[in-house]
């Protein structure tokens, strides 16, 4: 039907139909405004529509500097405040901190800030029946593990300290013989099955040490082996290494024997609220039964290595191989059971699961030229106890970053793009707050978010900066780190020390600093893996390659205090300052740059190298099945050519042509999203990134091309070989398509070249 009336001719639309359509379109417009307004900050006075001759950047502010104003003393005071009391997710203290941050952001000068609530499934120890591990002799308890960690400094005691527990553990009181399973990895259980087939794991209770992989994967592995329960402990080999002068808390940074690591056991590709997978945990949400989730079906409980020593020291069975030995003064044995056959072990676990409200705090600085493009920066707020490292070191730095941006805003500065600040709730339970936020605003964020910049723990050691990132952000990170002074030597840059201490290639004098792939250990995951928003995360790290430890020693224990941070990790808070400066500068660059500081060629280099690794590992097996890498490498060649050509397009873009700038920036934004497959990875539909995703065997780690790698894992042992090889073929095709889709985002907008 023609609409000639638009051109001044008589319209062929009947008047009632025309006015009906007009009313409908107006209603749609109002509805969209309501939806968008629900997410964005309240609007201030409308800015004039820019013309090609108007300023294409943000409101001019000569010498805008977000680095120098970052103050270490402010960060120290922030940390002192946030570590006064325990603030576990779902508690009054967590709510109080959320309200404090909201009010502080408004006071600091952000345009607006608000609380966003979610009703999520959380987990806590039972108030009346205490969790414990016992030794029974002829059915009578002769020993039980500590019910609480020892108070080693007067200031560390507080009535709201939650005893050690593993969140989402199944309830139960299983009894059985004890079996030692090293780190409870897949390969550890395979070793037991292949070399000690006489040890029947079904009906036993496993004891394993923390480290190497995510605790939730340990629980699933023990459950799959037929165990009735899992006891976890932190072995001195991983958390209190004897370096000749070992000092444990409160005299040193190592974990004391009474320390126990809390943490969740939730393994899921969805993450977020366990009972509303894929959708926000709002009052209207449909909730599945928690038994139908990926939560463990066996009791899981953490103990200190002092208690573990007593259990392990009384075990019978064959002595373990050297690789399985820890540093306790006992002979490590496999079991099953104790030397005294009248004894066995019992777990008494009554951890609850209950729905409580957690809160995200969302703050805004509205962009002037592109308010519908969001640079999101975030940190989670909840901690298992005091959380001086995880996450309050990040929260303390975050509040200083927001202060600096707020002061700029008060002075009249406006960024080109909007900056969204996110203080996430309930991260420790499985990225609940950030995931629910992404689920609620998925359509808006997927279309408009430029990048997500995360800091979980700002300082976990004092050796070097450590960064995880998508390749698109490498150059922005390098550029910002060159502007930040090194905390130990102000005459050099953070970049220089980072490169010297964590080089990408130690044998190359011109090496860049090492940037790691992203796993799934923090709030960047839903942004990156669910909706394809470029993301990064950073911390100041310990010297892990010489210490060989999985985390800082007092991780998730009661000893993670302000005293610990100031005494052993960052006494002058200059490392906090360095991380905050880098955080702020990357955010400023992303929010103010006329053309987004993304580098497509880094992506080409990274994924080509990653695919080379995959081909080296699997090409022979695939060739025997008639599977070729030719299509993938053809797509990679196209990607390389398109990236090179697009760099030329960027260099020739008229910096005063707002539509040309918008077009180029939109193409850059679409690149990461091109690697999102709406169908997700095989058996992990909520992980949709084809190039990067958490390892299916360890959710802390990251795999490149996870669809292919997972499909090839132990393929020779698959029961249905044809079905498994079909998955491999499918994932090779999906990967080829994803890379070619990335090519399309960089080509001329009307290219449509197949």
Secondary structure, 3 states (H helix, E strand, C coil): CCCHHHHCCCCCCCHHHHHHHHHHHHHHHHHHHHHHHHHCCCCCCCCCCCCCCCCCCCCCCCCCCCCCCCCHHHHHHHHHHHCCCCCCCCCHHHHHHHHHHHHHHHHHCCCEEEEEEEEEEEEECCCCCCCEEEEEECCEEEEECCCCCCCCCHHHCCCCCCCCCEECCCCECCEECEEECCCCCHHHHHHHHHHCCCCCCCCCEEEEECCCCCHHHHHHHHHHCCCCEEEEECCHHHHCCCCCCCCECCCCCECCCCCCCCEECCCCCCCCCCCCCCCCCCCCCCCCCHHHCCCCCCEEEEECHHHHHHHHHCECCCECCHHHCCCCCCCCECECCECCCCEEEEEEECCEEEEEEEEEEEEEECCCCEEEEEEEEEEECCCCCCCCCCCHHHHHHHHHHHHHHHHHHHCCCCCCEEEEEEEECCHHHCCHHHHHHHHHCHHHHHHHEEEEEECCCCECCCCEEEEEECHHHHHHHHHHHHHCECCCCCCCEHHHHHHHHCECCCCCCCCCECEECCCCCCCHHHHHHHHCCCEEEEEEECCHHHHCCCCCCCCCCCCCCHHHHHHHHCCCCHHHHHHHHHHHHHHHHHHHCCCCCCCHHHHHHHHHHHHHHHHHHHHHHHHHCCCCCHHHHHHHHHHHHHHHHHHHHHHCCCCCCHHHHHHHHHHHHHHHHCCECCCCECCECCCCECCEEECCCCCCCEEECHHHHHHHCCHHHCCCHHHHHHHHHHHHHHHHHHHHHHHHHHCCCCCCCC
